[in-house]
Amino acid sequence: MEYRNAAIQDINKIQLLQQKYHVSTIRDEDKPHGFVTTLFAENQFKELIEKENGLAIACDGEKVIGYAMAASWQYWSVWPLFQHMINDLPNTTFLNTVLNAENSYQYGPICIDMEYRGTDVLPNLFEFSRLQMKDRYPVLITFINHINNRSYDAHTRKLGLEVIKNFEFNNNHYYELGYDMTKKTKGSNI
Ligand SMILES: CC(C)(COP(=O)(O)OP(=O)(O)OC[C@H]1O[C@@H](n2cnc3c(N)ncnc32)[C@H](O)[C@@H]1OP(=O)(O)O)[C@@H](O)C(=O)NCCC(=O)NCCS
């Protein structure tokens, strides 16, 4: 398995994976095993790669079998849900520090193709993404829908993220979670 930053030529393959597991297009039988909420258009993938160096991918040969996004709050600010989270940063404390757009960034979504789940792709992809951002930010912030039990279990019990608070947006309930960027990812071997 190879872990690397995505290049522009990878966007088509990443888009196919996004479509397979996005909440608006996912198959009913796949939804209990998690879904992604943020939808990226082609120019948003491009900006993520070129300006943020924030699109980590896992590849099995020629196949892109997983991706994990990470970027500054400025990048995310065009999405209303993230605007809500940005506005709330001054009311959010993690590791005894009040958060802001300089001391934290937003990680996620992460998505792994079905046949590679339950393997070391999860910790390795998370670790690869962390390594890209750890010198820029001390704190990772993310959100998970209350109904995405698999992602919640993966991120809290397996990767060690901590729930900071709950919030509601557009009639959905979310956890907001944080991670100390100095911690190497449990279970990773890259
Ligand atoms: C979320 C995701 C990245 C986690 O990676 P993963 O490889 O599936 O994670 P793992 O299987 O190692 O860990 C999940 C744990 O939850 C358990 N689990 C499985 N299905 C579950 C379910 N429906 N509800 C609750 N827990 C579940 C698993 O058994 C596993 O624990 P175990 O290893 O002790 O058995 C992956 O499932 C995924 O890409 N899902 C679709 C997209 C998504 O939800 N992204 C996250 C958006 S916030």
The ligand as an SDF file (V2000), in Angstrom:
LIG
                    3D

 48 50  0  0  0  0  0  0  0  0999 V2000
  -14.9830    5.7090    8.7970 C   0  0  0  0  0  0  0  0  0  0  0  0
  -13.9160    4.8190    8.1730 C   0  0  0  0  0  0  0  0  0  0  0  0
  -12.8000    5.6870    7.5780 C   0  0  0  0  0  0  0  0  0  0  0  0
  -13.3040    3.9700    9.3130 C   0  0  0  0  0  0  0  0  0  0  0  0
  -12.3290    3.1030    8.7810 O   0  0  0  0  0  0  0  0  0  0  0  0
  -12.5030    1.5060    8.9900 P   0  0  0  0  0  0  0  0  0  0  0  0
  -11.3600    0.8380    8.3480 O   0  0  0  0  0  0  0  0  0  0  0  0
  -13.8690    1.1250    8.5510 O   0  0  0  0  0  0  0  0  0  0  0  0
  -12.4110    1.4310   10.5710 O   0  0  0  0  0  0  0  0  0  0  0  0
  -12.2540    0.0920   11.4100 P   0  0  0  0  0  0  0  0  0  0  0  0
  -13.0520   -1.0140   10.7940 O   0  0  0  0  0  0  0  0  0  0  0  0
  -10.8160   -0.1750   11.6630 O   0  0  0  0  0  0  0  0  0  0  0  0
  -12.8770    0.5420   12.7870 O   0  0  0  0  0  0  0  0  0  0  0  0
  -14.2550    0.6980   12.9460 C   0  0  0  0  0  0  0  0  0  0  0  0
  -14.7410   -0.1160   14.1350 C   0  0  0  0  0  0  0  0  0  0  0  0
  -16.1630    0.0620   14.2280 O   0  0  0  0  0  0  0  0  0  0  0  0
  -16.7790   -1.2100   14.2340 C   0  0  0  0  0  0  0  0  0  0  0  0
  -17.9840   -1.1480   13.3980 N   0  0  0  0  0  0  0  0  0  0  0  0
  -18.1880   -1.7310   12.2300 C   0  0  0  0  0  0  0  0  0  0  0  0
  -19.3770   -1.4190   11.7350 N   0  0  0  0  0  0  0  0  0  0  0  0
  -19.9450   -0.6510   12.6310 C   0  0  0  0  0  0  0  0  0  0  0  0
  -21.1910   -0.0370   12.6920 C   0  0  0  0  0  0  0  0  0  0  0  0
  -22.0710   -0.1420   11.7130 N   0  0  0  0  0  0  0  0  0  0  0  0
  -21.4430    0.6880   13.7740 N   0  0  0  0  0  0  0  0  0  0  0  0
  -20.5380    0.7940   14.7720 C   0  0  0  0  0  0  0  0  0  0  0  0
  -19.3270    0.2540   14.7440 N   0  0  0  0  0  0  0  0  0  0  0  0
  -19.0490   -0.4710   13.6860 C   0  0  0  0  0  0  0  0  0  0  0  0
  -15.8460   -2.1430   13.5790 C   0  0  0  0  0  0  0  0  0  0  0  0
  -16.1040   -3.4360   14.0440 O   0  0  0  0  0  0  0  0  0  0  0  0
  -14.4970   -1.6120   13.9870 C   0  0  0  0  0  0  0  0  0  0  0  0
  -14.0780   -2.0920   15.2290 O   0  0  0  0  0  0  0  0  0  0  0  0
  -13.1470   -3.4170   15.3570 P   0  0  0  0  0  0  0  0  0  0  0  0
  -11.9580   -3.2170   14.4530 O   0  0  0  0  0  0  0  0  0  0  0  0
  -12.7910   -3.4790   16.7970 O   0  0  0  0  0  0  0  0  0  0  0  0
  -13.9800   -4.5620   14.8920 O   0  0  0  0  0  0  0  0  0  0  0  0
  -14.5190    3.8830    7.0640 C   0  0  0  0  0  0  0  0  0  0  0  0
  -15.4650    3.0210    7.6580 O   0  0  0  0  0  0  0  0  0  0  0  0
  -15.1820    4.6610    5.9480 C   0  0  0  0  0  0  0  0  0  0  0  0
  -14.5250    5.1260    5.0320 O   0  0  0  0  0  0  0  0  0  0  0  0
  -16.5400    4.7950    5.9850 N   0  0  0  0  0  0  0  0  0  0  0  0
  -17.2720    5.5130    4.9590 C   0  0  0  0  0  0  0  0  0  0  0  0
  -17.0000    7.0080    4.9740 C   0  0  0  0  0  0  0  0  0  0  0  0
  -17.0840    7.6090    6.3660 C   0  0  0  0  0  0  0  0  0  0  0  0
  -17.9540    7.3020    7.1730 O   0  0  0  0  0  0  0  0  0  0  0  0
  -16.1470    8.5520    6.6450 N   0  0  0  0  0  0  0  0  0  0  0  0
  -16.0810    9.2590    7.9000 C   0  0  0  0  0  0  0  0  0  0  0  0
  -16.9180   10.4740    7.8590 C   0  0  0  0  0  0  0  0  0  0  0  0
  -16.8880   11.3230    9.4250 S   0  0  0  0  0  0  0  0  0  0  0  0
  1  2  1  0
  2  3  1  0
  2  4  1  0
  2 36  1  0
  4  5  1  0
  5  6  1  0
  6  7  2  0
  6  8  1  0
  6  9  1  0
  9 10  1  0
 10 11  2  0
 10 12  1  0
 10 13  1  0
 13 14  1  0
 14 15  1  0
 15 16  1  0
 15 30  1  0
 16 17  1  0
 17 18  1  0
 17 28  1  0
 18 19  1  0
 18 27  1  0
 19 20  2  0
 20 21  1  0
 21 22  1  0
 21 27  2  0
 22 23  1  0
 22 24  2  0
 24 25  1  0
 25 26  2  0
 26 27  1  0
 28 29  1  0
 28 30  1  0
 30 31  1  0
 31 32  1  0
 32 33  2  0
 32 34  1  0
 32 35  1  0
 36 37  1  0
 36 38  1  0
 38 39  2  0
 38 40  1  0
 40 41  1  0
 41 42  1  0
 42 43  1  0
 43 44  2  0
 43 45  1  0
 45 46  1  0
 46 47  1  0
 47 48  1  0
M  END
$$$$
